[in-house]
Amino acid sequence: MRTVFLSSAALAALVAVQPAFAQQAPQAAAPQSAGSDTANVDSGEIVVTAAKRSENLQSVPISVSAITGDALSKSRITSVDSLVNKVANLQLTSTVGDNTPIFALRGVSMSDFSLNQSSPVATYYDEVYKGNFAFLGVALYDVERVEVLRGPQGTLYGKNTTGGAVNLISRDAKLGETSGYFNAGYGNYNRVDVNGAVNVPLGEKAALRVAGTFAKADGWFKNVNPGFPDLASTDEWALRGTLRLEPTEKLKIILRAAHSFQNPQNYGIYAQPEAVNRPGLSQFQIASNVPTKRRAVTNSVALTINYELSDALTLTSITSYDKGTLYFKEDTDGTTARTLEVPYGDKASQFAQDLRLTSDTGGPFDFIVGAYYNREKVFNETTLEVVNDADNNGDGVVTAADCAAGLPVACKVRNRFDQLKKSFALYTDLKYKLTDALTLRGGLRYTHDDGTQTDFKADALGVDDSFVANLIPLSNLAFKQDNVSGKIGIDVKLPSGDLLYANVSRGYRAPSFNAQAFFDPSELGVAKAEQVTAFEAGAKTQFWDRRVTLNMAAFYYNYKNQQFINVNPATAAQQLLNIPKSRLYGAEAELTYRPSDAFTLHAGLGLLSTRIKNGIVSGVNVAGNRLSNAPSVTFNASFDWTVVEGGFGAFSVHPEVAYQSSQFFENINVPRLRQQSYALFGGHVDWNSADGRYSLSAWARNLGNKFYFTSRIDLLSGFGFDYNHIGNPRMYGVTAGVKF
């Protein structure tokens, strides 16, 4: 292992890496470690830590979009699910509900909805990887910014970033400052929102920041079944504490602890065809017989230490622990019948340690060298409740005997298992400045993963949970995987200050265990690791006295071994397999136009083409098909216009639009499950007092009340319906705020 690490460092010292794409800012900020202060360095300029250093966004050769926390708050984006309307070529499916997004970036996605899986687009909170759904919870409050990194991030971020990464960076505690804010809002569906933060100094060398959020709303999916609650409600709260210590000029310590709790009515399923499954119902009505609430609890603590060993070297340590639980019962058929209902349960914990050395020599050569360890433990339980009102014996009572007579009809088919994954990595990221204009970049990451799936079993139970039959006896599986990922690239700084770049990179997604095995031991298995080899070139430009920022990127991917759930059409057995090969190519452009301090236009365009080169899915040859969650065109635009300003304050308007072309949610490309193109309109109108202390905002999302799907699964042949999630209807409200 030491040999691999040293050889990778020697190789990477000769070359350079990293894709690029962003928004705004012409001059580079002095590099710092990622744990130090980050803020807007000037009007319209954003500092990011996408490359594990604090740098000006326009000077970082990485394909990244950054959105400030203020912009997210004013647009009423309170869940990471809504980021797709702000970022070109970013998509998601919501198969397991809100706040548990399965992201797709540039067509790299996950088709397995099991709770033990990790997405190929990784999510990070303050540099801590959140791989399991149970760790996500409520997080998008008191946020400094969100960074979306496109393309494989196989060196600095490591495994499960074949598509990219989404980084949420919370606001840090500030030394020597007593400050805070409080916001309260009310909206349709009786929505109440309260959030705020307080920052207090603890002497000259310490500060504490406490932030919180609360939201509650009635369900918007109106349940016509008498005595049963409306679905898709909101009921959540979260707290985060940040303690910052700077005992010396060289030592900075940040301790974060957070807790979140969600207990809403679960999402509803829109079952088709409507004539059979939804007779007489409007689009946002449902007849559901499952009142069980969705429950998600997260607890996390993270300690970040930055110590300046010298003027040129900083040692960074990030130690974290996460624990979470997620439980919900899905009315899968979306009707009062008991055709199919699925309770899901997920308990997970993880410990992670990242240790790295970052240089800032001021000379031509700089590096990051680090080591990473992660241990994730998961308990998973899933039950298929299949036609639990079927009286197979005709005696007028549904019992375990009915299950035995008609298995799986009138049965609860339950599987459960423990999963343990451990990952260790050594990584390098280096750059060498050949001239003032030309920089080479390179990096390598060695990763060793091992995983075990233990005590797996599947049983058929009666409706009273009494044992009927064992379908899969106690079984254990394991895998070990070694991987080397790397990047190599070059960037050129033009005399105008514009940046051109090109690179080749490789990403890696670890092997996965199948959680959808219910009926036969042959369903058990381990899917092979995914791999993406990416070729990318881009430009980050500014002109017209920096009033216009235009950033562009083009890419081509070789995508190997995408993991997917395969359903055997003859036996209905489900296996986790791989699609051998696909290709993807496309481009993005992001524009910011700021002709004056009173007006700013933002726009983003994503173009994407995907094709499966060879593969069999559920007995169907899918060669030539499009990949799932990969619309050919995505577009978003907004502008910020201060209409009038004076001693009374300032009034401003901020309309927004997001568009995407048609797409499929599965790789077979079933024509009836195609989501047609659509656009969503929204925005907000704001008043801010002259001193900046008080604010009032009226906001709306999906103003046209557009009906659209966010995921679709073909269950027609097996259960008589197509399974669909639908997007939120029109939402609107007002929010008042005060700063102190």
SENUKE-149288 format. One record per residue (C-alpha): z, y, x. Coordinates in steps of 0.02 Angstrom, whole numbers, always signed. Layout:
% residues N
<torza <Z Y X>>
...
END
This chain:
% residues 740
<torza <+0 +0 +0>>
<torza <+42 +118 +144>>
<torza <-127 +80 +222>>
<torza <-217 +124 +60>>
<torza <-121 +287 +48>>
<torza <-153 +342 +227>>
<torza <-336 +297 +221>>
<torza <-359 +389 +58>>
<torza <-277 +544 +131>>
<torza <-391 +538 +283>>
<torza <-546 +519 +175>>
<torza <-495 +652 +51>>
<torza <-463 +779 +189>>
<torza <-650 +783 +222>>
<torza <-708 +813 +44>>
<torza <-667 +906 -116>>
<torza <-649 +878 -301>>
<torza <-622 +942 -477>>
<torza <-726 +990 -626>>
<torza <-720 +1167 -696>>
<torza <-732 +1259 -860>>
<torza <-617 +1393 -931>>
<torza <-597 +1566 -1003>>
<torza <-559 +1740 -925>>
<torza <-495 +1808 -760>>
<torza <-584 +1861 -601>>
<torza <-461 +1863 -459>>
<torza <-358 +1716 -399>>
<torza <-170 +1726 -407>>
<torza <-71 +1669 -257>>
<torza <-52 +1480 -270>>
<torza <+123 +1417 -311>>
<torza <+195 +1251 -358>>
<torza <+171 +1207 -541>>
<torza <+356 +1221 -577>>
<torza <+365 +1406 -536>>
<torza <+335 +1554 -652>>
<torza <+170 +1564 -746>>
<torza <+115 +1710 -851>>
<torza <-32 +1820 -896>>
<torza <-66 +1915 -737>>
<torza <-169 +2051 -821>>
<torza <-245 +2092 -988>>
<torza <-360 +1949 -1034>>
<torza <-310 +1843 -883>>
<torza <-225 +1675 -894>>
<torza <-131 +1581 -760>>
<torza <-136 +1391 -775>>
<torza <-60 +1241 -686>>
<torza <-201 +1119 -723>>
<torza <-218 +1077 -537>>
<torza <-28 +1066 -513>>
<torza <-28 +1242 -441>>
<torza <-9 +1409 -528>>
<torza <-182 +1485 -515>>
<torza <-293 +1606 -607>>
<torza <-396 +1511 -735>>
<torza <-563 +1579 -677>>
<torza <-530 +1524 -497>>
<torza <-486 +1343 -536>>
<torza <-634 +1223 -519>>
<torza <-577 +1114 -664>>
<torza <-656 +1097 -834>>
<torza <-511 +1167 -935>>
<torza <-484 +1273 -1091>>
<torza <-322 +1369 -1106>>
<torza <-247 +1441 -1266>>
<torza <-94 +1553 -1260>>
<torza <+60 +1517 -1363>>
<torza <+45 +1684 -1453>>
<torza <-133 +1641 -1508>>
<torza <-75 +1472 -1572>>
<torza <+72 +1546 -1666>>
<torza <-31 +1682 -1751>>
<torza <-164 +1556 -1803>>
<torza <-27 +1448 -1880>>
<torza <-65 +1301 -1767>>
<torza <+101 +1210 -1774>>
<torza <+38 +1034 -1737>>
<torza <-65 +969 -1592>>
<torza <-182 +893 -1723>>
<torza <-256 +1066 -1756>>
<torza <-309 +1098 -1576>>
<torza <-478 +1019 -1615>>
<torza <-528 +1178 -1706>>
<torza <-502 +1280 -1547>>
<torza <-580 +1172 -1410>>
<torza <-762 +1120 -1393>>
<torza <-795 +931 -1385>>
<torza <-614 +889 -1431>>
<torza <-592 +773 -1581>>
<torza <-454 +666 -1654>>
<torza <-421 +529 -1778>>
<torza <-262 +528 -1881>>
<torza <-253 +344 -1925>>
<torza <-65 +339 -1897>>
<torza <-27 +510 -1971>>
<torza <+15 +689 -1922>>
<torza <+92 +728 -1751>>
<torza <+28 +561 -1685>>
<torza <-150 +611 -1640>>
<torza <-276 +496 -1559>>
<torza <-382 +621 -1461>>
<torza <-564 +598 -1413>>
<torza <-636 +711 -1279>>
<torza <-822 +714 -1240>>
<torza <-839 +551 -1337>>
<torza <-707 +454 -1240>>
<torza <-590 +387 -1373>>
<torza <-481 +244 -1434>>
<torza <-527 +132 -1581>>
<torza <-363 +36 -1584>>
<torza <-231 +114 -1697>>
<torza <-85 +4 -1643>>
<torza <+78 +93 -1603>>
<torza <+97 +6 -1435>>
<torza <-63 +84 -1366>>
<torza <-94 +237 -1257>>
<torza <-241 +353 -1284>>
<torza <-373 +380 -1148>>
<torza <-341 +567 -1173>>
<torza <-164 +586 -1108>>
<torza <-35 +706 -1180>>
<torza <+89 +796 -1066>>
<torza <+239 +904 -1110>>
<torza <+290 +1013 -963>>
<torza <+208 +891 -841>>
<torza <+292 +739 -920>>
<torza <+173 +605 -981>>
<torza <+198 +552 -1163>>
<torza <+103 +389 -1177>>
<torza <+178 +310 -1333>>
<torza <+164 +382 -1509>>
<torza <+353 +376 -1529>>
<torza <+376 +507 -1391>>
<torza <+266 +644 -1469>>
<torza <+366 +715 -1615>>
<torza <+375 +903 -1647>>
<torza <+328 +1001 -1491>>
<torza <+212 +1147 -1529>>
<torza <+343 +1285 -1539>>
<torza <+399 +1418 -1414>>
<torza <+245 +1371 -1313>>
<torza <+181 +1470 -1164>>
<torza <+7 +1394 -1177>>
<torza <-93 +1235 -1203>>
<torza <-217 +1173 -1073>>
<torza <-354 +1048 -1117>>
<torza <-430 +966 -962>>
<torza <-600 +887 -990>>
<torza <-661 +739 -890>>
<torza <-572 +602 -793>>
<torza <-412 +663 -709>>
<torza <-387 +508 -604>>
<torza <-305 +588 -451>>
<torza <-172 +714 -501>>
<torza <-139 +643 -675>>
<torza <-179 +460 -650>>
<torza <-203 +319 -776>>
<torza <-250 +342 -958>>
<torza <-343 +504 -924>>
<torza <-520 +435 -928>>
<torza <-564 +565 -1060>>
<torza <-450 +703 -999>>
<torza <-278 +773 -1033>>
<torza <-190 +891 -1153>>
<torza <-47 +990 -1073>>
<torza <+84 +1080 -1177>>
<torza <+184 +1205 -1074>>
<torza <+340 +1277 -1155>>
<torza <+413 +1448 -1117>>
<torza <+532 +1452 -971>>
<torza <+703 +1534 -964>>
<torza <+698 +1707 -881>>
<torza <+828 +1769 -757>>
<torza <+919 +1932 -791>>
<torza <+851 +1954 -966>>
<torza <+928 +1948 -1139>>
<torza <+788 +1929 -1264>>
<torza <+724 +1827 -1408>>
<torza <+626 +1823 -1568>>
<torza <+641 +1759 -1746>>
<torza <+501 +1717 -1868>>
<torza <+512 +1665 -2050>>
<torza <+370 +1622 -2168>>
<torza <+326 +1560 -2341>>
<torza <+165 +1479 -2401>>
<torza <+85 +1376 -2536>>
<torza <+158 +1205 -2577>>
<torza <+325 +1297 -2562>>
<torza <+310 +1291 -2374>>
<torza <+455 +1370 -2278>>
<torza <+441 +1399 -2091>>
<torza <+578 +1463 -1977>>
<torza <+568 +1470 -1788>>
<torza <+638 +1571 -1645>>
<torza <+711 +1576 -1471>>
<torza <+852 +1661 -1376>>
<torza <+856 +1693 -1188>>
<torza <+1020 +1739 -1105>>
<torza <+1065 +1764 -921>>
<torza <+1205 +1661 -845>>
<torza <+1246 +1773 -700>>
<torza <+1114 +1829 -577>>
<torza <+1048 +1659 -530>>
<torza <+1040 +1564 -694>>
<torza <+973 +1583 -870>>
<torza <+972 +1482 -1031>>
<torza <+838 +1478 -1165>>
<torza <+864 +1392 -1332>>
<torza <+717 +1374 -1452>>
<torza <+702 +1292 -1621>>
<torza <+588 +1266 -1769>>
<torza <+608 +1209 -1950>>
<torza <+473 +1175 -2080>>
<torza <+479 +1104 -2255>>
<torza <+341 +1093 -2387>>
<torza <+298 +994 -2542>>
<torza <+165 +860 -2529>>
<torza <-14 +919 -2555>>
<torza <-78 +744 -2603>>
<torza <-25 +748 -2786>>
<torza <+39 +580 -2847>>
<torza <-3 +545 -3029>>
<torza <+103 +387 -3032>>
<torza <+253 +436 -3141>>
<torza <+418 +440 -3049>>
<torza <+340 +433 -2875>>
<torza <+337 +581 -2754>>
<torza <+187 +680 -2697>>
<torza <+126 +625 -2525>>
<torza <+87 +718 -2363>>
<torza <+238 +831 -2369>>
<torza <+323 +920 -2223>>
<torza <+505 +900 -2173>>
<torza <+543 +926 -1990>>
<torza <+648 +1018 -1864>>
<torza <+665 +1024 -1676>>
<torza <+772 +1102 -1540>>
<torza <+738 +1130 -1355>>
<torza <+856 +1195 -1222>>
<torza <+798 +1257 -1052>>
<torza <+920 +1292 -911>>
<torza <+850 +1380 -757>>
<torza <+945 +1390 -594>>
<torza <+895 +1478 -433>>
<torza <+1044 +1456 -317>>
<torza <+939 +1512 -168>>
<torza <+772 +1595 -143>>
<torza <+700 +1428 -92>>
<torza <+773 +1317 -229>>
<torza <+724 +1323 -413>>
<torza <+792 +1200 -541>>
<torza <+737 +1184 -722>>
<torza <+826 +1066 -843>>
<torza <+749 +1039 -1014>>
<torza <+820 +938 -1158>>
<torza <+737 +921 -1329>>
<torza <+764 +834 -1496>>
<torza <+650 +823 -1647>>
<torza <+666 +745 -1818>>
<torza <+536 +715 -1954>>
<torza <+569 +639 -2125>>
<torza <+425 +685 -2242>>
<torza <+337 +587 -2375>>
<torza <+203 +488 -2285>>
<torza <+18 +526 -2287>>
<torza <-91 +457 -2426>>
<torza <-249 +351 -2414>>
<torza <-408 +401 -2505>>
<torza <-482 +233 -2558>>
<torza <-666 +213 -2601>>
<torza <-769 +177 -2702>>
<torza <-687 +303 -2818>>
<torza <-747 +221 -2979>>
<torza <-646 +65 -2936>>
<torza <-499 +134 -2838>>
<torza <-480 +313 -2901>>
<torza <-539 +322 -3083>>
<torza <-507 +492 -3160>>
<torza <-427 +568 -3004>>
<torza <-476 +731 -2919>>
<torza <-503 +740 -2731>>
<torza <-324 +787 -2689>>
<torza <-240 +668 -2813>>
<torza <-178 +492 -2780>>
<torza <-94 +353 -2879>>
<torza <+27 +276 -2753>>
<torza <+172 +157 -2778>>
<torza <+252 +177 -2604>>
<torza <+390 +309 -2599>>
<torza <+452 +266 -2423>>
<torza <+471 +417 -2310>>
<torza <+401 +431 -2136>>
<torza <+536 +443 -2004>>
<torza <+510 +498 -1824>>
<torza <+648 +543 -1701>>
<torza <+624 +596 -1520>>
<torza <+746 +635 -1381>>
<torza <+695 +691 -1207>>
<torza <+767 +764 -1049>>
<torza <+673 +820 -893>>
<torza <+733 +891 -728>>
<torza <+609 +989 -621>>
<torza <+659 +1040 -445>>
<torza <+554 +1147 -328>>
<torza <+616 +1169 -151>>
<torza <+522 +1273 -23>>
<torza <+535 +1175 +138>>
<torza <+445 +1317 +227>>
<torza <+331 +1461 +187>>
<torza <+188 +1335 +179>>
<torza <+267 +1181 +99>>
<torza <+351 +1152 -69>>
<torza <+431 +990 -125>>
<torza <+426 +958 -312>>
<torza <+523 +825 -406>>
<torza <+504 +792 -593>>
<torza <+625 +664 -666>>
<torza <+616 +625 -851>>
<torza <+682 +510 -986>>
<torza <+612 +490 -1163>>
<torza <+670 +392 -1313>>
<torza <+587 +387 -1483>>
<torza <+573 +291 -1645>>
<torza <+433 +296 -1773>>
<torza <+435 +206 -1940>>
<torza <+327 +224 -2094>>
<torza <+260 +117 -2235>>
<torza <+78 +147 -2274>>
<torza <+7 +123 -2448>>
<torza <-153 +58 -2369>>
<torza <-248 +28 -2530>>
<torza <-203 +201 -2597>>
<torza <-173 +135 -2773>>
<torza <-33 +72 -2884>>
<torza <-93 -105 -2851>>
<torza <-9 -200 -2709>>
<torza <-172 -255 -2629>>
<torza <-120 -203 -2454>>
<torza <+33 -109 -2391>>
<torza <+81 -99 -2207>>
<torza <+251 -51 -2137>>
<torza <+241 +3 -1954>>
<torza <+388 +9 -1833>>
<torza <+393 +73 -1654>>
<torza <+542 +97 -1538>>
<torza <+507 +157 -1362>>
<torza <+592 +225 -1207>>
<torza <+526 +276 -1038>>
<torza <+586 +337 -869>>
<torza <+468 +430 -753>>
<torza <+479 +506 -580>>
<torza <+348 +616 -497>>
<torza <+377 +673 -317>>
<torza <+248 +778 -226>>
<torza <+224 +892 -77>>
<torza <+115 +1047 -102>>
<torza <+48 +1155 +39>>
<torza <+0 +1339 +39>>
<torza <-44 +1368 +220>>
<torza <-152 +1522 +197>>
<torza <-280 +1434 +306>>
<torza <-436 +1333 +266>>
<torza <-344 +1169 +227>>
<torza <-220 +1135 +88>>
<torza <-159 +976 +6>>
<torza <-51 +892 -124>>
<torza <+22 +722 -81>>
<torza <+132 +629 -204>>
<torza <+205 +470 -276>>
<torza <+233 +426 -459>>
<torza <+331 +293 -554>>
<torza <+339 +257 -740>>
<torza <+431 +123 -838>>
<torza <+394 +111 -1024>>
<torza <+479 -11 -1143>>
<torza <+416 -36 -1322>>
<torza <+471 -140 -1471>>
<torza <+334 -156 -1601>>
<torza <+339 -230 -1776>>
<torza <+198 -228 -1903>>
<torza <+190 -312 -2073>>
<torza <+39 -346 -2182>>
<torza <+97 -354 -2363>>
<torza <-54 -438 -2443>>
<torza <-70 -437 -2633>>
<torza <+118 -448 -2656>>
<torza <+102 -447 -2845>>
<torza <-2 -607 -2850>>
<torza <+76 -747 -2954>>
<torza <-17 -892 -2876>>
<torza <+88 -1023 -2966>>
<torza <+71 -943 -3137>>
<torza <+257 -952 -3174>>
<torza <+275 -765 -3205>>
<torza <+377 -733 -3047>>
<torza <+314 -695 -2871>>
<torza <+414 -798 -2746>>
<torza <+397 -878 -2576>>
<torza <+312 -1024 -2662>>
<torza <+168 -910 -2710>>
<torza <+148 -864 -2527>>
<torza <+146 -1047 -2476>>
<torza <+16 -1085 -2609>>
<torza <-102 -940 -2569>>
<torza <-67 -884 -2391>>
<torza <-95 -742 -2347>>
<torza <-100 -686 -2529>>
<torza <+75 -651 -2597>>
<torza <+140 -650 -2417>>
<torza <+215 -530 -2294>>
<torza <+132 -573 -2129>>
<torza <+240 -497 -1993>>
<torza <+219 -491 -1806>>
<torza <+341 -422 -1679>>
<torza <+354 -414 -1491>>
<torza <+428 -325 -1341>>
<torza <+316 -239 -1216>>
<torza <+360 -179 -1042>>
<torza <+241 -82 -931>>
<torza <+277 -20 -756>>
<torza <+161 +92 -656>>
<torza <+171 +151 -476>>
<torza <+48 +270 -394>>
<torza <+15 +360 -231>>
<torza <-103 +509 -237>>
<torza <-184 +644 -135>>
<torza <-279 +802 -182>>
<torza <-351 +907 -42>>
<torza <-465 +1053 -11>>
<torza <-550 +1121 +144>>
<torza <-627 +1294 +149>>
<torza <-783 +1281 +256>>
<torza <-824 +1466 +236>>
<torza <-761 +1609 +129>>
<torza <-884 +1552 -4>>
<torza <-890 +1363 +14>>
<torza <-746 +1241 -21>>
<torza <-745 +1052 -13>>
<torza <-620 +958 -121>>
<torza <-569 +777 -130>>
<torza <-435 +660 -190>>
<torza <-387 +478 -211>>
<torza <-256 +390 -313>>
<torza <-196 +212 -292>>
<torza <-113 +140 -448>>
<torza <-25 -26 -473>>
<torza <+10 -73 -653>>
<torza <+97 -226 -720>>
<torza <+139 -265 -899>>
<torza <+222 -401 -1001>>
<torza <+214 -439 -1186>>
<torza <+361 -553 -1227>>
<torza <+432 -644 -1377>>
<torza <+275 -616 -1478>>
<torza <+276 -709 -1642>>
<torza <+196 -696 -1813>>
<torza <+270 -769 -1972>>
<torza <+219 -780 -2152>>
<torza <+362 -726 -2266>>
<torza <+385 -723 -2452>>
<torza <+400 -558 -2545>>
<torza <+589 -579 -2529>>
<torza <+572 -595 -2338>>
<torza <+612 -781 -2343>>
<torza <+526 -885 -2209>>
<torza <+369 -981 -2262>>
<torza <+271 -1025 -2105>>
<torza <+254 -984 -1922>>
<torza <+76 -928 -1885>>
<torza <+89 -883 -1701>>
<torza <+231 -966 -1604>>
<torza <+334 -873 -1475>>
<torza <+213 -818 -1340>>
<torza <+215 -716 -1180>>
<torza <+73 -626 -1092>>
<torza <+63 -525 -931>>
<torza <-59 -428 -824>>
<torza <-64 -349 -652>>
<torza <-193 -219 -604>>
<torza <-232 -122 -446>>
<torza <-347 +28 -456>>
<torza <-412 +165 -342>>
<torza <-481 +320 -426>>
<torza <-553 +470 -340>>
<torza <-645 +635 -348>>
<torza <-763 +720 -228>>
<torza <-843 +889 -254>>
<torza <-893 +1060 -193>>
<torza <-873 +1235 -261>>
<torza <-957 +1397 -212>>
<torza <-886 +1571 -234>>
<torza <-1028 +1696 -256>>
<torza <-1018 +1877 -191>>
<torza <-998 +1931 -373>>
<torza <-838 +1826 -385>>
<torza <-920 +1696 -498>>
<torza <-886 +1513 -465>>
<torza <-1009 +1368 -459>>
<torza <-952 +1189 -439>>
<torza <-1009 +1007 -442>>
<torza <-913 +845 -428>>
<torza <-907 +658 -453>>
<torza <-746 +581 -519>>
<torza <-681 +417 -586>>
<torza <-548 +386 -717>>
<torza <-449 +231 -762>>
<torza <-362 +169 -919>>
<torza <-241 +26 -894>>
<torza <-259 -145 -978>>
<torza <-185 -162 -1153>>
<torza <-103 -296 -1259>>
<torza <-164 -337 -1433>>
<torza <-38 -289 -1569>>
<torza <-151 -343 -1713>>
<torza <-129 -531 -1693>>
<torza <-63 -604 -1857>>
<torza <-142 -771 -1902>>
<torza <-192 -870 -1749>>
<torza <-139 -884 -1565>>
<torza <-321 -852 -1514>>
<torza <-296 -670 -1567>>
<torza <-174 -642 -1425>>
<torza <-249 -568 -1269>>
<torza <-262 -427 -1143>>
<torza <-407 -304 -1144>>
<torza <-478 -261 -974>>
<torza <-453 -90 -895>>
<torza <-573 +48 -945>>
<torza <-669 +150 -817>>
<torza <-767 +311 -828>>
<torza <-875 +376 -686>>
<torza <-916 +559 -717>>
<torza <-1046 +675 -641>>
<torza <-1018 +859 -681>>
<torza <-1080 +1032 -633>>
<torza <-1028 +1200 -700>>
<torza <-1014 +1388 -681>>
<torza <-875 +1513 -717>>
<torza <-947 +1686 -730>>
<torza <-899 +1865 -775>>
<torza <-1009 +2017 -791>>
<torza <-1027 +2189 -871>>
<torza <-873 +2252 -781>>
<torza <-778 +2094 -830>>
<torza <-802 +2127 -1015>>
<torza <-895 +1962 -1033>>
<torza <-832 +1793 -974>>
<torza <-953 +1648 -991>>
<torza <-906 +1475 -929>>
<torza <-1022 +1325 -937>>
<torza <-1015 +1141 -890>>
<torza <-1135 +994 -901>>
<torza <-1087 +811 -877>>
<torza <-1150 +632 -874>>
<torza <-1033 +481 -894>>
<torza <-1047 +296 -861>>
<torza <-916 +221 -978>>
<torza <-867 +40 -945>>
<torza <-755 -79 -1043>>
<torza <-701 +33 -1187>>
<torza <-560 -58 -1275>>
<torza <-582 -94 -1461>>
<torza <-517 -206 -1600>>
<torza <-642 -343 -1640>>
<torza <-634 -428 -1811>>
<torza <-714 -600 -1815>>
<torza <-823 -600 -1973>>
<torza <-802 -788 -1995>>
<torza <-614 -805 -1974>>
<torza <-550 -624 -1994>>
<torza <-456 -646 -1829>>
<torza <-426 -483 -1736>>
<torza <-444 -474 -1547>>
<torza <-429 -330 -1425>>
<torza <-590 -336 -1324>>
<torza <-705 -222 -1222>>
<torza <-874 -142 -1250>>
<torza <-958 -175 -1082>>
<torza <-1057 -15 -1057>>
<torza <-1098 +152 -1136>>
<torza <-1172 +316 -1077>>
<torza <-1125 +493 -1125>>
<torza <-1194 +662 -1079>>
<torza <-1175 +838 -1142>>
<torza <-1119 +1015 -1107>>
<torza <-996 +1151 -1156>>
<torza <-1002 +1340 -1154>>
<torza <-857 +1458 -1187>>
<torza <-881 +1644 -1210>>
<torza <-759 +1788 -1215>>
<torza <-829 +1961 -1251>>
<torza <-712 +2110 -1239>>
<torza <-806 +2275 -1258>>
<torza <-644 +2373 -1286>>
<torza <-457 +2350 -1297>>
<torza <-475 +2345 -1486>>
<torza <-600 +2203 -1501>>
<torza <-617 +2030 -1423>>
<torza <-737 +1891 -1472>>
<torza <-705 +1709 -1426>>
<torza <-832 +1569 -1450>>
<torza <-852 +1389 -1393>>
<torza <-999 +1269 -1406>>
<torza <-999 +1082 -1369>>
<torza <-1153 +970 -1359>>
<torza <-1137 +782 -1345>>
<torza <-1248 +628 -1344>>
<torza <-1172 +453 -1340>>
<torza <-1251 +280 -1341>>
<torza <-1181 +106 -1324>>
<torza <-1290 +12 -1199>>
<torza <-1227 -162 -1239>>
<torza <-1088 -237 -1342>>
<torza <-1045 -347 -1492>>
<torza <-919 -280 -1618>>
<torza <-862 -391 -1763>>
<torza <-1016 -499 -1742>>
<torza <-1135 -349 -1744>>
<torza <-1244 -299 -1596>>
<torza <-1200 -115 -1573>>
<torza <-1320 -78 -1430>>
<torza <-1401 +90 -1467>>
<torza <-1261 +147 -1583>>
<torza <-1163 +307 -1564>>
<torza <-984 +301 -1504>>
<torza <-848 +344 -1628>>
<torza <-773 +518 -1640>>
<torza <-922 +596 -1553>>
<torza <-1011 +730 -1657>>
<torza <-1169 +796 -1574>>
<torza <-1119 +979 -1599>>
<torza <-951 +1066 -1609>>
<torza <-931 +1254 -1622>>
<torza <-786 +1374 -1643>>
<torza <-779 +1563 -1650>>
<torza <-652 +1699 -1686>>
<torza <-626 +1882 -1653>>
<torza <-476 +1995 -1636>>
<torza <-505 +2172 -1702>>
<torza <-374 +2308 -1706>>
<torza <-440 +2408 -1854>>
<torza <-320 +2554 -1846>>
<torza <-175 +2602 -1734>>
<torza <-50 +2744 -1736>>
<torza <+133 +2790 -1750>>
<torza <+146 +2675 -1900>>
<torza <+92 +2528 -1793>>
<torza <-69 +2429 -1784>>
<torza <-169 +2332 -1913>>
<torza <-284 +2194 -1850>>
<torza <-395 +2058 -1922>>
<torza <-430 +1888 -1844>>
<torza <-558 +1779 -1937>>
<torza <-594 +1603 -1871>>
<torza <-724 +1468 -1899>>
<torza <-739 +1289 -1834>>
<torza <-893 +1180 -1859>>
<torza <-939 +1002 -1816>>
<torza <-1094 +899 -1849>>
<torza <-1093 +726 -1925>>
<torza <-1001 +583 -1841>>
<torza <-942 +403 -1861>>
<torza <-763 +343 -1845>>
<torza <-812 +167 -1792>>
<torza <-940 +94 -1672>>
<torza <-1038 -11 -1799>>
<torza <-1100 +154 -1875>>
<torza <-1086 +97 -2057>>
<torza <-1198 +223 -2149>>
<torza <-1081 +248 -2298>>
<torza <-937 +290 -2178>>
<torza <-1030 +430 -2092>>
<torza <-938 +597 -2100>>
<torza <-1064 +734 -2138>>
<torza <-1060 +901 -2047>>
<torza <-939 +1032 -2108>>
<torza <-861 +1200 -2065>>
<torza <-682 +1262 -2088>>
<torza <-642 +1446 -2111>>
<torza <-475 +1532 -2086>>
<torza <-388 +1674 -1998>>
<torza <-249 +1800 -2011>>
<torza <-219 +1985 -2043>>
<torza <-77 +2062 -1943>>
<torza <+31 +2218 -1936>>
<torza <+132 +2256 -1780>>
<torza <+253 +2400 -1763>>
<torza <+218 +2535 -1633>>
<torza <+361 +2474 -1523>>
<torza <+303 +2294 -1536>>
<torza <+467 +2232 -1610>>
<torza <+416 +2194 -1788>>
<torza <+267 +2099 -1858>>
<torza <+197 +2041 -2024>>
<torza <+54 +1918 -2042>>
<torza <-45 +1846 -2188>>
<torza <-135 +1686 -2137>>
<torza <-248 +1552 -2210>>
<torza <-326 +1389 -2153>>
<torza <-471 +1295 -2233>>
<torza <-504 +1444 -2346>>
<torza <-649 +1356 -2432>>
<torza <-538 +1207 -2476>>
<torza <-663 +1093 -2390>>
<torza <-645 +907 -2424>>
<torza <-676 +803 -2267>>
<torza <-621 +642 -2184>>
<torza <-522 +627 -2022>>
<torza <-538 +437 -2005>>
<torza <-625 +296 -2099>>
<torza <-614 +106 -2087>>
<torza <-720 -25 -2175>>
<torza <-606 -141 -2277>>
<torza <-730 -165 -2418>>
<torza <-776 -346 -2387>>
<torza <-598 -405 -2356>>
<torza <-496 -301 -2479>>
<torza <-620 -213 -2592>>
<torza <-602 -35 -2529>>
<torza <-643 +84 -2387>>
<torza <-491 +157 -2302>>
<torza <-497 +347 -2274>>
<torza <-387 +487 -2212>>
<torza <-432 +661 -2274>>
<torza <-401 +832 -2197>>
<torza <-277 +960 -2260>>
<torza <-331 +1066 -2410>>
<torza <-321 +1255 -2415>>
<torza <-160 +1321 -2338>>
<torza <-100 +1502 -2340>>
<torza <+57 +1606 -2323>>
<torza <+145 +1755 -2246>>
<torza <+254 +1764 -2091>>
<torza <+372 +1903 -2036>>
<torza <+443 +1917 -1861>>
<torza <+560 +2019 -1754>>
<torza <+582 +2026 -1564>>
<torza <+739 +2081 -1476>>
END
